Amino acid sequence: MEREIVRLDMDRDFEAFEELSVISFGENTNSKKEMYEWLFEKNPYNKSGNMMYLLKEGDKVIGCDGLLPNELYVNGKILLTAHSVKSMTHPDYKRQGIFRKMTQNSCERGLQDGVDVVIGLANDQSYPAYQRFGWPTLFEKEVYVKPILITNILKRRIKIGLLAAIGNSIYSTFMKSRLTRVMDKDIKFEILDKVPQSIQQCWDKYKSKYNVCLVRDYKYLNYRYNERPDVDYVTILAKYNGEIVGFAILHNSFANGSKMTSAVEFFTDPTSERLINALANGVSKYCYDNEIEYVVVGTGLYGEYKKVLLGHGFMLTRKPPKNNMMIANILSDKVTLDEITAHDKWHITQGDGETELDL
């Protein structure tokens, strides 16, 4: 039967696309059509339509690969980048070169639409294939975790719920008291359920202090967090003399029976230990106030972030994140491989990549 590569049509193809997603990633994969309509169709960085492509054999979807475009800041330049996402091959059609064929198609279509560089966070299954394709590895992503409440941690160790609760009460009372003492009195916090347009000023103020990171202006943050239909995010603004000097965007959820939050954005002056520490304190206070058990954050190694967070009680997770190998394929002459290679050049957060989108 004849095969063809087609752009994803949400009305015609979504059911088959969803079926392949579940086969490839399991029942927990995000299957909400409205989410994919937002993610693919309403992306403000699309040039000629969504950039998700299916390989069809008749009406059956046997392969998929596509790009999520946005902007990348590199040494003062604004480039059009795109995340490689939803690389899937139906298990009945393995070892037929479909993964390579669909990856090449995505890059060709991306080049046509002006994409300068394709990036992706590959997992242990896809990473060897990208190596065979010749995609360079930029770095291995790290994630940090900070325990806020320790009841469940103590339960796993001492097996007695009452003692665990008492231990947590003592620990949290001490930590909250300590946090109150060390909070920067000149920096105030505002908690919102939407990203405000005024956040643009923070990006404009500090962007030149970064080396490589996704552009975190209001256009991106509004699309990524305000317009997403299936998740409600919390925005924490750090203000000094009324001016926004940092922000965190949090995604509250449950994992392994624990209430946790993921700092999907964590942005301030990367050279200022004071501001990074203040923002971390603001996130910790929010967690205590809302009885959140732990917080995770991924920052890359740029600037003073890692130094401050490790001193603030964050610890490198024992297991690496599911999608942890940052790879790239440069499509234009606007950027060199050397400019974007190495973890210490990047500011990267939990919001960058497929995991936060439950893909």
C-alpha positions, 0 to 999 in steps of 0.5 A, a space after each residue: 500500500 502506498 505511503 505518504 507524509 502529510 501534515 497533521 490535520 486535527 479533524 481528520 487524523 487526530 484519532 489515529 495520531 492519539 492511538 499511535 501516541 498511546 502505543 508509543 508512550 503508554 496510557 499516561 500520555 496526554 491525549 487531550 485534543 484541545 491541548 494538541 490544538 493549542 500546542 500545534 495549531 495555535 503556536 504563534 511561531 508557525 510560519 506555514 501551518 503546524 509542523 507535525 507530520 505523519 507517515 500514513 499507509 492508507 488511513 493508518 498512521 505508522 510514523 510521526 515526527 515534528 517540530 515545535 518552533 519558538 525563539 532562541 537567544 544566542 549571544 545577543 542573536 534571536 534565532 528561530 529554533 524548534 524542539 523535535 517532538 513526538 518521534 514515533 514509529 508503530 511497533 509493527 513497522 520497526 526497522 524500516 527506516 521510518 524514524 530516519 525518514 521522518 526526522 529528515 522530513 522534519 528538518 527539511 520542512 523546518 529549513 523551508 520555514 526558516 528554522 535555524 537550529 533543531 534541538 531536542 531532549 532525547 531519551 535512552 531509546 531515541 538517543 542512539 538513533 540521533 547519534 547515528 544520524 550525526 546529531 551532536 550532543 550539546 549536554 546532559 540535562 540536570 534536575 535539582 530537587 528540594 524537600 519542603 515537607 518530609 512526612 513521606 520521606 520519614 514514613 519510608 524510613 521509620 515506617 511509623 506514621 505518627 512519628 513521621 508526622 511529628 518529625 515533619 512538624 519539627 522540621 517544617 517549623 524550624 525551616 519556616 522560622 529560618 526562612 522568615 529570618 533570611 528573606 530579603 526584606 527589600 524584595 516583595 513577592 506577588 502571586 498571580 494566576 496569569 503571566 502579566 504583560 509587564 514581565 516583558 520588562 524583566 526579560 528585556 532587563 536581563 537577557 543580555 546577561 545570558 549566553 544561550 536560552 529560549 527567549 522568555 518574553 511575554 509573547 512566549 510566556 503568554 502562549 506557553 502558560 496563559 493560553 494552555 487549556 489543560 493546566 493552570 500555572 502559578 506565577 511568582 513575581 519578585 519585585 524590588 522598588 516595584 520593578 520585576 527583578 525575577 519570576 518563577 512559574 510553577 506547575 503544581 501536581 501529584 507524583 508518587 502520592 506527594 504534592 509537588 511543584 515544578 518550577 517550569 520557569 525560574 528567571 532573574 539576573 544570572 550573575 546576582 546571587 542575591 536575586 537568585 537566592 531571593 527568588 528561591 526563597 519566594 518559591 520556598 515560601 509559596 511551597 510552605 504556605 501551600 503545603 507542597 512537599 517538594 519542588 524541582 527545578 532545572 537551570 542548566 549551569 549558567 551563571 550563579 544558579 547552580 551554586 546558589 541553589 545547591 547552597 539553598 537546599 536543592 540537591 541533584 536528583 538521584 536519577 537523571 530526567 527521562 529526557 536528558 540528552 540535549 541534541 541539536 541539528 544546525 540548519 543555517 549559518 546564523 549559529 555555530 555548534 560551538 556557540 551552543 555546546 556545553 551545559 554551562 552555556 545554557 539556562 534551561 528549565 523544566 518547561 523546556 522539552 516534552 516532559 512538562 507537556 506530558 507528551 
